[in-house]
Amino acid sequence: SRCLALCRAPLCNICVALLLGSRECNITEVASCGHLQRDNKWRSIVRHRKSAVLFLIAMGNCCPSTEAQDTAEHEEQVSFLKAAAAPKIHTGPVLWLTSTAFVTDSQWVRFIQVLMARKGVLEEVDCAPDAKLEHLVEKYKPHIKKLKATYINDAGYHRPQKMMAGGRMECPETGKDLSTVKVGNKEGFKGRGEGSWFFWDQGLVDVLGIPRENIYMLQILEKPWLFNTPGRIANSDKSEPNVADLDPEDEKAYFAALKLTQDAYDALKEDPPQVGAGMAGGKLPGCPESGLSCANNLAEISTKLNTKYEASLNKWCDEFIDGADIVCGQGGEVVMLNMAWQCNQALSDRLVAAVRENKCVYAGLSASTMVCAKSMEMTSEIQPGWIEAFSCDKKYLSRKNFDANDLDDDGIKGCHLGALPLIEAPMAMRPHYSEAWEDEVLKKNLIAEKEFESENGIEVPDELVLSSKEGCEQGCKLLTMISDKAKDQDNPVFVPIRNGKCIEVNIFPRGELGTNGRTVKETFNCIP
């Protein structure tokens, strides 16, 4: 009766049946209903009863009048009905975890819908999951062109510039584009042509139309908040913070330590690799005179500089983290990217706070997805000698976002912790997933299930755990359940992400200290 009152119109038996779901109506009956024809009373109905929308869509006649009708009006009614049945667009804290960035139109559509909803400009008619990408890009062009993105590209910092430029289809000497193909092409290329990779700046420009000047490509290992750097082709844009009180000796010491990590990386990439390069107390390339590993040597210097020049760091973060609409991370060398975040925990803290306080969104790709998780251990990139050279001591991790449970080496080793803890749930990632990983993923998730059931007294459906090895949909369901109820979960849930898959994480603040000691509630859903 409340639904009927809300409609504020006399209703026939057909409207009553639709609203209350008391019986099905055939298409002839629906077509005869004056309330659902051109007087637009159907708008009032569908706003207050989704079953009516679903019924009409199922009948294949979202505009049921049998009389001739203007095509534009018909399409508008169809869009409205689908939008009314669509899930509400989340405008709170959100991030996306991907293996190969956004691949499908529906993933880009969701991205635009969330961004425009956050700006308060998304119209109800454009909320449906099957909204057309081209339509949204054109309709919201004035707003899209104002978006600002900070693009973190450290996963490729240590790779040869020629390799990075090749992946971008750019000349390694000049940076000039070598291809006319655009991201989102129908030929199936990941980026701008055959053999190319996806890069966030190119995708945001080519697919959405965000101006390149609104995208700041950087590498945090170069400390763009502190040092003036000319920029590197395929790596980073020019940076000019012009810090007046910068001590030249600080700059010299930092880049000397950074070079040691490059020397160790190059040595470990040789065939055969020089295992021992960059390790503590060693004599091979990349081994510091300090006796520390090259990662700890860099972390020691970097952490002190971030403290000494805290004002410069915060000023930069105000503009490029809090002031960005989008912060996105590139794929590449996950161990090296994690080291970059370990060495810059002050920046990590600012980004985690900005996302959770709903100042910006985050989108990760491969390595930049893995470093957000509790564990990044299940990757073929961790070869002999890499952890010893490039994983920083856990004493450098911020206590703002890592608690005693994270650092006790029970379940997840400190050397495997993702150093950008945007995800509070006990999550471990395996991007570029294939059937070869199924047995190992199931083994890990059975361990997580056993711990959860033992400590919390809550039964996890066996079929859910057994199916968690098959893909991110089931893994997300298992993770959402365990993360919401676990009190002290040491063993993470492994969520496999196949290429082309995308996980949207919606974050709901719980106050200073919420259920089970967690500050946020997170839900994980796949976007097809």
C-alpha positions in Angstrom: 0.0 0.0 0.0 2.9 2.3 0.6 4.1 1.8 -2.9 0.6 2.6 -4.3 0.5 5.8 -2.2 3.9 6.9 -3.5 2.7 6.6 -7.1 0.1 9.3 -6.4 -2.2 8.1 -9.2 -5.2 5.8 -9.5 -3.8 2.4 -10.5 -5.5 -0.4 -12.5 -5.3 -4.0 -11.7 -2.2 -4.4 -14.0 -0.3 -1.8 -12.1 -1.2 -3.4 -8.8 -0.1 -6.8 -10.0 3.2 -5.4 -11.2 3.9 -3.5 -8.0 3.0 -6.2 -5.6 4.2 -9.1 -7.7 0.9 -10.9 -7.0 0.7 -12.4 -10.5 2.3 -12.2 -13.9 0.8 -10.0 -16.6 0.9 -11.0 -20.2 2.1 -8.5 -22.8 -1.4 -7.7 -24.0 -2.5 -6.7 -20.5 0.6 -4.5 -20.0 0.1 -2.9 -23.4 -3.5 -1.9 -22.4 -2.4 -0.2 -19.3 -2.7 3.6 -19.6 -0.4 4.2 -16.7 2.5 2.5 -18.5 2.1 4.3 -21.8 2.9 7.8 -22.8 1.8 9.6 -19.7 5.1 8.7 -18.0 3.4 7.2 -14.9 5.7 4.3 -15.4 8.5 6.4 -14.0 6.7 6.7 -10.6 6.1 3.0 -10.6 9.6 1.8 -11.3 11.1 4.2 -8.8 9.3 2.4 -6.0 9.2 -1.2 -7.1 12.1 -2.8 -8.9 10.1 -6.0 -9.6 8.1 -3.9 -12.1 11.3 -2.9 -13.9 12.6 -6.5 -14.0 9.3 -7.8 -15.2 9.2 -5.3 -18.1 12.8 -6.0 -19.1 12.1 -9.7 -18.9 9.1 -9.3 -21.2 11.3 -7.5 -23.7 9.0 -4.6 -23.8 10.3 -1.8 -21.6 8.0 0.7 -23.3 4.8 -1.4 -23.6 2.6 0.8 -25.7 1.5 -0.9 -28.9 1.0 2.5 -30.6 3.6 4.1 -32.8 6.2 5.9 -30.6 9.1 8.2 -31.1 12.3 6.1 -31.2 14.3 8.6 -29.1 11.6 8.5 -26.4 11.6 4.7 -26.5 15.3 4.5 -26.1 15.2 7.0 -23.2 12.5 4.9 -21.5 14.6 1.8 -21.9 17.7 3.5 -20.4 15.7 4.8 -17.5 14.2 1.4 -16.7 17.6 -0.4 -16.8 19.2 2.3 -14.7 16.4 2.0 -12.1 17.2 -1.7 -11.8 20.9 -1.2 -11.7 22.9 -1.4 -8.4 23.6 1.9 -6.8 26.9 3.5 -7.8 29.3 3.5 -4.9 30.6 7.0 -4.2 32.5 6.2 -1.0 36.1 5.1 -0.8 36.9 2.7 -3.7 39.8 1.1 -5.5 40.3 -1.3 -8.4 42.7 -4.2 -8.5 43.5 -5.6 -12.0 45.8 -7.9 -13.7 45.9 -6.2 -17.1 44.1 -2.9 -16.3 40.6 -2.2 -17.7 40.1 -4.4 -20.7 36.3 -4.5 -21.4 34.0 -1.6 -22.2 32.0 -2.5 -19.1 35.0 -2.0 -16.8 35.7 1.4 -18.3 32.0 2.2 -18.0 32.0 1.4 -14.3 35.1 3.6 -13.9 33.5 6.6 -15.5 30.2 6.0 -13.6 32.0 6.1 -10.3 34.1 9.1 -11.1 31.2 11.1 -12.4 29.0 10.0 -9.5 31.7 11.2 -7.1 31.6 14.6 -8.9 27.8 14.6 -8.5 27.1 14.9 -12.2 26.1 11.3 -13.1 22.5 11.2 -14.2 20.3 8.3 -13.2 19.7 7.3 -16.8 23.4 6.5 -17.1 23.8 4.2 -14.1 23.1 0.9 -15.9 26.0 -1.6 -16.2 25.4 -1.9 -19.9 25.6 1.8 -20.6 27.6 2.6 -23.7 31.1 3.7 -23.3 31.1 6.1 -26.2 27.9 7.7 -25.0 29.3 8.3 -21.5 32.7 9.7 -22.8 30.9 12.1 -25.1 28.2 13.2 -22.7 30.5 13.8 -19.7 33.4 15.2 -21.8 33.4 18.6 -20.0 33.8 16.9 -16.6 36.2 14.2 -17.8 38.6 16.8 -19.2 38.9 18.3 -15.7 40.0 15.1 -14.0 43.5 14.9 -12.6 45.5 11.7 -12.3 48.8 10.9 -10.5 50.4 8.0 -12.3 53.1 6.0 -10.3 55.4 4.2 -12.6 58.1 2.7 -10.3 57.6 -0.9 -11.3 59.6 -0.1 -14.4 62.2 2.2 -12.9 65.0 -0.4 -13.0 64.1 -1.7 -16.4 66.1 -0.6 -19.5 64.6 2.6 -21.0 64.6 0.9 -24.4 62.3 -1.8 -23.0 59.9 0.6 -21.4 59.7 2.8 -24.6 59.2 -0.3 -26.7 56.2 -1.3 -24.5 54.8 2.2 -25.0 55.5 2.2 -28.8 57.7 5.2 -28.4 61.2 6.1 -29.7 63.6 5.5 -26.8 65.7 8.5 -27.8 63.0 11.1 -28.4 59.8 9.7 -26.8 58.0 10.3 -30.1 54.9 8.0 -30.7 55.7 5.2 -33.2 52.1 4.0 -33.6 48.8 5.5 -34.5 46.9 2.7 -32.8 45.1 3.8 -29.6 44.4 1.9 -26.4 41.0 0.3 -26.5 41.6 -0.7 -30.1 39.5 -3.5 -31.6 42.5 -5.5 -32.8 43.0 -6.8 -29.2 46.3 -5.1 -28.5 46.9 -4.3 -24.8 48.3 -0.9 -25.6 49.1 1.1 -28.7 49.9 -1.6 -31.2 51.3 -5.2 -31.6 53.7 -6.1 -28.8 52.7 -3.1 -26.7 51.8 -3.0 -23.0 49.0 -1.1 -21.3 50.2 2.1 -19.6 47.7 4.1 -17.5 48.5 7.5 -19.0 47.9 6.2 -22.5 44.7 4.5 -21.5 43.3 7.5 -19.7 44.1 9.7 -22.7 43.0 7.3 -25.5 39.8 5.8 -23.9 38.5 8.6 -21.7 40.0 11.7 -23.3 41.7 13.0 -20.1 44.2 15.6 -21.4 47.8 14.4 -21.0 48.8 17.6 -19.2 46.3 16.5 -16.4 48.3 13.3 -15.9 51.5 13.4 -13.8 53.7 10.4 -14.5 56.3 9.9 -11.8 58.6 7.5 -10.0 58.7 7.8 -6.2 62.2 6.5 -6.2 63.2 9.8 -7.7 61.5 11.7 -4.8 59.7 14.3 -7.0 58.7 16.2 -3.8 62.4 16.8 -3.0 64.7 16.6 -6.1 64.5 18.5 -9.4 64.8 15.9 -12.2 64.5 16.3 -15.9 62.2 13.4 -16.5 63.0 10.2 -18.4 61.4 9.0 -21.6 58.8 6.2 -20.9 59.4 6.6 -17.1 58.6 9.9 -15.6 57.7 13.6 -16.2 59.9 16.5 -15.3 59.9 17.4 -11.6 60.7 20.8 -10.2 59.8 21.1 -6.5 62.6 23.7 -6.0 63.2 22.9 -2.3 65.1 26.0 -1.1 66.8 24.4 1.9 67.9 21.2 0.1 71.4 20.1 1.1 73.3 19.0 -2.0 75.0 16.3 0.1 71.6 14.7 0.9 70.9 14.5 -2.9 74.3 13.0 -3.6 74.0 10.4 -0.9 70.5 9.4 -1.9 71.2 8.9 -5.6 74.4 6.9 -4.8 72.3 4.5 -2.7 69.7 4.3 -5.4 72.3 3.4 -8.0 73.4 0.5 -5.9 69.9 -1.0 -6.2 70.3 -0.6 -10.0 73.6 -2.3 -10.0 72.2 -5.2 -8.0 69.2 -5.4 -10.3 71.3 -5.6 -13.4 73.6 -8.3 -11.8 70.6 -10.4 -10.8 69.2 -10.1 -14.3 72.3 -11.6 -15.9 72.3 -15.1 -17.2 73.3 -16.8 -15.0 72.3 -14.3 -12.2 74.9 -13.1 -9.8 73.1 -14.3 -6.7 74.4 -12.3 -3.8 74.4 -9.0 -5.6 73.0 -6.3 -3.3 73.1 -8.5 -0.2 74.2 -7.4 3.2 77.9 -7.8 3.8 78.6 -8.9 0.2 81.2 -7.9 -2.4 79.2 -8.3 -5.6 77.6 -5.4 -7.5 75.2 -3.4 -5.5 76.5 -4.4 -2.1 76.9 -1.2 0.1 80.0 -0.4 2.1 77.7 0.1 5.1 77.3 -3.7 5.3 73.5 -3.4 4.8 71.6 -4.8 1.9 71.1 -2.3 -0.9 67.4 -2.1 0.0 68.0 -1.4 3.7 70.8 1.1 2.8 68.3 3.0 0.6 65.5 2.8 3.2 67.8 4.2 5.9 68.7 7.2 3.8 65.2 7.7 2.3 63.4 7.5 5.6 65.7 10.1 7.2 65.2 12.4 4.2 61.4 12.1 4.3 61.5 13.1 8.0 64.0 15.9 7.4 62.1 17.4 4.5 58.6 16.5 5.8 57.2 19.9 4.9 58.1 19.4 1.2 56.7 15.9 1.2 53.4 17.0 2.7 53.1 20.0 0.3 53.6 17.7 -2.7 51.1 15.2 -1.3 48.5 17.9 -0.8 48.6 18.6 -4.6 49.3 15.2 -6.2 47.7 12.7 -3.7 44.9 14.5 -1.9 44.4 16.8 -4.9 44.2 14.1 -7.5 41.0 12.4 -8.7 42.8 9.3 -9.7 46.0 7.7 -8.4 47.1 4.7 -10.6 50.0 2.3 -10.4 51.8 0.6 -13.3 52.7 -3.0 -13.6 56.3 -4.4 -13.9 58.8 -5.6 -11.3 56.8 -6.2 -8.1 59.8 -6.7 -5.8 61.3 -3.4 -6.9 58.0 -1.6 -6.6 57.5 -3.0 -3.2 60.9 -1.8 -2.2 60.0 1.7 -3.5 57.0 1.8 -1.1 59.0 0.3 1.8 61.5 3.1 1.4 58.7 5.8 1.3 56.3 4.8 4.0 55.4 8.5 4.7 54.0 8.7 1.2 52.3 5.3 1.5 50.6 6.6 4.7 49.3 9.7 2.8 47.9 7.6 -0.1 46.2 5.1 2.2 44.6 8.0 4.1 43.6 9.8 1.0 41.8 6.8 -0.4 40.1 5.9 2.9 39.1 9.6 3.4 37.5 9.5 -0.1 39.8 12.2 -1.5 40.9 10.1 -4.5 40.5 6.6 -6.0 43.2 4.1 -6.7 43.6 1.8 -9.7 46.3 -0.9 -9.7 47.7 -3.0 -12.5 49.6 -6.3 -11.8 52.5 -5.3 -9.6 50.7 -2.2 -8.4 47.8 -4.5 -7.4 50.0 -7.0 -5.6 51.7 -4.3 -3.3 48.2 -3.3 -2.0 47.7 -6.8 -0.6 48.8 -8.4 2.7 51.0 -10.8 0.8 52.8 -10.7 -2.5 54.6 -14.1 -2.1 52.9 -16.1 -4.8 54.8 -14.7 -7.8 57.3 -16.2 -10.1 59.3 -12.9 -10.0 60.8 -13.7 -6.6 63.9 -15.4 -7.8 66.9 -16.5 -5.6 68.7 -13.5 -4.1 65.9 -11.0 -4.8 64.3 -10.9 -1.3 67.7 -10.7 0.3 68.7 -7.8 -1.8 65.5 -5.8 -2.3 63.2 -6.4 0.7 63.6 -3.9 3.4 63.6 -4.7 7.1 60.1 -4.5 8.6 61.4 -1.9 11.1 60.9 0.6 8.2 57.2 -0.2 7.8 54.8 2.4 9.2 53.0 1.5 12.4 50.1 3.6 11.2 48.9 0.9 8.8 50.9 -2.2 10.0 50.0 -3.7 13.4 51.5 -6.3 15.6 49.6 -9.1 13.8 51.1 -8.0 10.4 54.6 -7.9 11.7 54.8 -11.1 13.8 55.9 -13.3 10.9 53.0 -15.7 11.8 51.4 -16.7 8.5 52.8 -13.9 6.3 56.5 -13.2 6.5 57.5 -9.6 6.8 59.5 -9.8 3.6 56.3 -10.6 1.7 54.1 -7.9 3.1 52.7 -5.5 0.5 54.1 -2.1 1.4 51.1 -0.1 0.2 48.5 -1.4 2.6 45.4 0.0 0.9 43.7 -3.3 1.7 43.1 -4.1 5.3 41.6 -7.6 4.6 43.9 -10.6 4.8 44.3 -10.7 1.0 47.0 -12.2 -1.2 47.1 -11.6 -4.9 48.1 -13.7 -7.9 47.7 -11.7 -11.1 48.1 -13.3 -14.6 46.5 -16.4 -13.1 46.5 -19.7 -14.9 45.5 -23.3 -14.1 49.1 -24.0 -13.2 48.5 -22.2 -9.9 45.3 -23.9 -8.9 46.7 -26.5 -6.5 48.8 -24.0 -4.7 46.0 -21.5 -4.3 43.6 -24.1 -3.0 46.3 -25.3 -0.6 46.8 -21.8 0.8 43.0 -21.1 1.1 42.4 -24.4 2.9 45.0 -23.3 5.5 43.2 -19.9 5.8 39.8 -21.6 6.1 41.1 -23.9 8.9 42.5 -21.0 10.9 39.4 -18.9 10.5 37.0 -21.7 11.5 39.2 -22.7 14.5 39.6 -19.1 15.9 36.1 -17.8 15.1 33.8 -20.8 15.4 32.2 -19.9 12.0 31.8 -22.6 9.4 32.9 -21.7 5.9 31.0 -23.6 3.1 33.4 -26.2 1.7 32.2 -25.6 -1.8 33.2 -21.9 -1.5 36.8 -22.8 -0.5 37.1 -25.5 -3.1 35.9 -23.1 -5.9 38.2 -20.3 -4.8 41.0 -21.6 -6.9 38.9 -21.2 -10.1 38.9 -17.4 -10.3 38.5 -14.1 -8.7 34.7 -14.3 -8.3 34.7 -17.1 -5.8 37.9 -15.8 -4.2 36.2 -12.5 -3.6 33.3 -14.1 -1.9 35.6 -16.1 0.4 37.7 -13.0 1.2 34.7 -10.8 1.9 33.4 -13.4 4.4 36.6 -14.1 6.2 37.7 -10.4 6.3 34.4 -9.3 7.8 34.4 -11.9 10.6 38.0 -12.8 11.4 39.5 -11.6 14.6 43.2 -12.3 14.1 43.7 -13.9 10.7 47.3 -14.7 10.0 47.0 -16.8 6.8 45.7 -14.8 3.9 43.0 -15.7 1.3 44.6 -15.9 -2.1 42.5 -14.3 -4.8 43.5 -15.3 -8.3 43.0 -12.6 -11.0 43.1 -13.8 -14.6 44.1 -11.4 -17.3 41.1 -9.2 -18.2 39.5 -9.5 -14.7 38.9 -6.5 -12.5 38.1 -6.4 -8.8 36.3 -3.4 -7.3 36.9 -2.9 -3.6 34.3 -0.7 -1.8 35.5 0.6 1.6 33.1 1.5 4.4 34.6 3.3 7.4 33.9 1.8 10.8 35.2 4.6 12.9 38.3 4.8 14.9 38.1 1.1 15.9 35.4 -1.1 14.5 34.4 -4.8 14.6 37.3 -7.2 15.3 39.7 -4.3 15.6 39.4 -3.3 12.0 39.0 0.4 11.0 37.1 -0.4 7.8 34.8 -2.9 6.2 35.7 -4.0 2.6 33.6 -5.7 0.0 35.2 -7.3 -3.1 33.3 -7.6 -6.3 34.3 -8.6 -9.9 33.5 -6.2 -12.7 33.1 -8.2 -16.0 
